[in-house]
Amino acid sequence: MTEELNLNYLEELCNAFGPSGHETEAQKIAHDFGAKYADEVLFDRLGSVVFKKGVSGPKIMLAGHIDEIGFVISEITKEGYLKFHQLGGWWDQTLLTQEVIVRPFKGGEKIIGVIGAPPPHVLTPEQRSKVVTKDDMYIDIGCSSKKEVEALGIRVGDPAVPKSDFRIMKRTKKEKDEDDKDAEEKTVEVNLAVAKAFDDRIGVFIMHEVLRRISEENIAHPNIVYAVSTVQEEVGLRGAKTSAQMIQPDIGFALDVDISGDSPGSKGLVQKMGSGVAISAGDGSMIPNPKLRKFALEVAEEKKIRHQSAFLPAGGTDAGQIHLAGMGAPSLFLGIPTRYIHSHHGILDLGDVESAIQLLVEMIKKLDQDIVDSFTKL
């Protein structure tokens, strides 16, 4: 059912500029889309935007973070090169020769640069065998002096993001019905998406698709849904903390990418791209409420929504802050297995995205005060 997805909105979200602490451009896009389907739009003072739907009942918080990993300019050399510091976690080997977009402090035009380092021809054999670290890299924007850089409006403190455009890849694969052991394999169509900022524009997209369907289909539910586009997740789950303090949710869902375990070298991860929404059993930031997780698994099974169990030994999501809000809020991380996160190009299966949306809609329809209370009763 991926044809139902608003892919134009997803493309606009993913291509937008919005590293941690500098989310305004992406957040404006999210605001303008989500406001059409909300009863009320609220704001915290850190930059998160809250789309409220409903008037009474348990408060259900859906959180996707709008910030992407990026860079901040930390020095302009006299030769006209830009040194940088990371916003969020980057692996050094993903960066060399990649293009980035710098937003100047003065002037509206964004500047495209290339991340460079000394070429192999001038390195010793020992140097060539070592990984080049970010400290030895720079952004080349074609200038030959600090004065030329400053003439473009660039200053220390200006943000930058990867330059990478959203695209769709249509593929086919062989698949067998797991519920029918005698069934033959059949060929199914697969829609894959490639983009720079699935972490976590895909979470914002999912919660807005949930909000849109609830609104357009007049889906009845006994809850108040708070769909929150949080900020500064990549630097410490900060927007989730302030928005959850404001909302005081009864239930929390973090919607984010998950690490796909099906690419070479991704050992020890059972979640795989194309196998459905990942219902996490935990990560480095939180242990999900077991009864809430059981509820999610049971709803997925009942409604025959494609899903998989998952676990991350490290890392975290906005649920790490949401579950600590107020007296505590039973929370769960729902993930989209994604290859090559924290790089210029992530890959995910849009079928998994549709599964996540369907599961959230069905859970919201079923959740009520009695069920919510049951999650914390002995």
N, C-alpha and C positions, 0 to 999 in steps of 0.2 A: 504493500500500500504506500510505497515511497512517493507515488505520484501526488499524494495529498500534501506532501511537505512543501512549504513555501521556500523553495531553493533560491529565489531571488533575494529574499531577506537573509538567508544563511550566507550567501555570497557577499552581500554588502557588509554584514557583520564581520566576517572573517578577513576581508580586505581592509577594514578600517584600522586606523592608527590608534593604539591604546595600550602602551606598556604600563606597568604598575606605577601608580601615582600620577599618571598622565592620561586618564581614561576618557576625557571629555568627548572626543570625537566619536568613539565607539558607543559611549553611554548615551549620547544624543540620539543615535540611530535606534538603540534599544528602547529609549524612552518614547520616541515617536511611534514605534510599532506597538509596544505594550500598552500605552495609554488608551488606545482604541478599544481595548478589551477589558479594562479595569474599571471598577466602580470608583476607585480613588487612587491617586498616586502620591506616595509619601517619600521623604528623603531623610537620610541621616546626615550628619555634618562631616562625614568623611568622603562622601561622593556616591554612596550606594543609593539605588533607586528601588522603591518597593511598590509593586503593583498589587493592590488589594481587590479581592473579588469575594463578595459575600457579606452578610450582615450579622450572623450569629453562629455559634457553635465552636468546636475546637479550632485553634489557630494552627494551620498547616503551612509550614515555611518550605518553599522550594528555592534553593539557592544555586545560582550559576555565577561564576565570577567573570566579569567583563574584561579584566586586565589580562594581558599577554606578557610573556617574558620578553625582555628587550635590553636596552643599554642606556647609559647616561654618559655624556661626554665629560671626561674628568681632566683633560689637558689638551691644549692646542700647542703643538710644537712650533718652534721658530721656522721649521721647514714647511709648515702647512698641513701636517698630519694630525689626526684626531685620536688621542688615546681614550679608552672607554672603560667603564665599570659595568658589570652585569646587573640587571634587574631581574631577579629570578635565576634559576639554575641552568647554566650552559655547560655542555661538555666541550672542551677545547677543540677536539677534532672535528666538530661539526661546523666550525666557523670560517676557516681560511678560504679565501676567494669568494665568499658569499656576499651578495649585495645587501645593503641596509638602507633604510630611509631615515634621514635626520630631519627633525623639525626645528628650524631656527628660532631663537628667542625673538628676533626681529624679522619681520617679513613673513608673508603667508606661504611662500613657495617651499616645498619640501625638497631637500637635497639628497640625491642618491650617491652613495659611496660604496667602495669595495673594501672588505676586510683583507688586509695584506700582512705580509711578514717577509723577511729576507728570502730570496729565491734559493732553491737547492744548489744552484751552481756556485754560490759563494760560501756554502757551508762546508765544514769539515765532515768526514765520514761519521764521526761521533755525533756531531750536531744533527745530521740527517736521520739518524736512527732514533732520535728523541722526539717526543711530542712537543710541538710549539705551544706554549701556554699563552693565555690571554694577555699576560703582562708584556709579552714581546710582540703582540699584534697592534695594529693601528687601522684606522679607517682612512682611506685615500679618497678625497673628493675632488682631486685634480688641481689643487692649489699648490703654490710653491712658497708661500710665506704665511705667517700668522696674520698679517695685515689683510691678505686676500681672503682668508677664512672669515675674519671678522667683518669684511665688507659684504659677505653673503648673509650676515645677521647671526652667525653661529657664535654661541658663547659656551663656556664651561657650565654644565648643568642641563644642557639641552638633551632631550630624549631621542632615542632611535629604536627602530623595530626592523625585523627582517623584511626584505622585499620579496614577496611571493604571492602569486595570484591564485585564487580559488578556481578549481576545475573539477569536472566529473569524468570518471573513467567507467565505461560500460563493459562488463565482462560476463562470462558464463562459467558455471561450474557444475560438476556432477554432485548430486545429493540424493540421499536415501532417507525414506521416512523411518525415523527411529522407533516409532510406535508399531510399525508393521515389519516384522523380520523377513517376511517373504516378498516384500515390495522390491521392485527393481529400481536401480538408480535412474534418476531423471535429470535432464539438463534444466537449470534454472538461471534466470538473468540476475546479475548482481550489479548494483550501482554503488561505486566507490567514489569518495570525494577526497580531494587533495587540497590542503591549505596550510597556512602558517600558524593560525591562531585557534585551532580546535580546542586547545587548552587556554581559556575555556569558553570560547564563544559557542561551542556546541551545547554546553550546559544552559547558557542564556537562551539559545534557540529552542531547546527542549521545553523549558518552563513556559516560554511564550507560546509555543505550539499547544501546550496543555491549556493555557489560559484562553487562547483563541478558540479551541474546540469547545471548551466549556461554555464560552460566550455564544458562539455562532450556532451551536446545536442545542442551546438552552438546557444543558445537562443539570439536573437537580442533584444537590448534595447538601448535607447538613453541616457544612464547615465554612470557615473563612480561610480562603487561600491567599497567602502572601508570596507572590513570585518576586524574588529579590535578585537584582543584578548587582552583585557585590564588587567591591574594589579591593585592590592590594592583597589579593590572596597569595600571589606568588612570593611575597615578601613577609608573610607571617599571618595569613588568615585575618587580616585586620578589619576589612569591611564586614565580614561575617560577624565579627564580635560586636561592632557598634550597631549593626542592623538587628541582630538577634536580641541585644539588650533593649532596643526600642520596641520590638514586636513582642518579646516574651512568648515564643511559640510553645505549643503543646506537643507538636511533632515536627521533626526536621528532616528534610531530604537534601543531600548535597548531590548535584548533578554535574558530572565532570568526566573527563577522559579517564580511561584506565589503561594500563600498560598491556599491550597485546603480547601474548606469549607464543605467537606462531611465527615470528621472524627469527632467522638464525641468531643464535647466541642468547635468546631470551629464555633462559633455563629457569625452571621452578615456578612458572606462572601458568595456571591452568586456563585462564580466560583467553579467548581467541576471537579475533575479528571475524564477524559473520556468523557467530553462534548465539547472538541475542544480547539483550541488556545484561550487564554483569551486576549481580546482587552481592555486594561485598560482605565478607565475614569479618573485615577489620583491616586496619592499616596502622601506620605509625602515629596517627593523631587521635584515634578513638576505637573503642570496641562498640559495635552497634548493639542496640537493645535486642536481645534474642527473640523476644515475642514479636516485635515489629518486623524483624527480618523474616521470621516464620510466616507472618501475615503476608508479606510481599511474595514469598515463594508460593504460598497457597493460592493467592490471587492469580499469579502467573500461570500456575498449573491449571486452575479452574477455567481460566479464559483462554487457555492454549496460546499464551503469549510466549514467544521464543525468548528464553532466558538461560543464564548459566550462573553457577556459583563462582565466587572469586575471592582472592585474598592478596593483599599487598604487605610484604614484610616491612616496608619503609615508606616514607612519604605520607602525605595527608591531604585532606580536603576541607572545605568550609564546615563540614560536619564536626570537625575537631573543636570548633568554637561553638557551634549551634547547640551541641548536646550539653554544654556547660552553662547555658543561659538561664538566668533566674534560679529556680530550684532544680533545674535540669530538664532536658527535653529529649525523650527517646528519638534517636536519629539513625539515619541509614544513608550510606553512599551507594548511589546507582551510577554505574560507569559505562562508558562506550569504549570498548577495546580499540586502541589506536596505535598504529605503528609509527615509530620515530617521533614521539612527542619531544618537546623541548628542542626542536630543530626548525629549519626553514620550511620543511615539508612533512606534515603528518598525513597519514592515510587512514580512513575509516570506512565502514560499511553503513550506508544509509538505512539498510534494513534494521540494524541494531538501534539506530536512532528512533525509527518508527516503533520498535518494540518498547523502548523506554517511555515514549509518549503514551502509548496504549496502556502500559502498566500503571503509570501515574494517574491517568484518568480513571481507570477502574478502581484503584485504591481510594482515590478521593470520593468516588461515589459510594463506596462501602464504609469508609471511616465515619464514625459518629462518636458521641461522648462516651458511650459504654465501651466501645472497642478501644478508644484511646485510653480510658481509665484502666482497662485490663492489662495494658502493657507494663504498668508499674505496680500491679497488685500481686501480693504473695499468694 
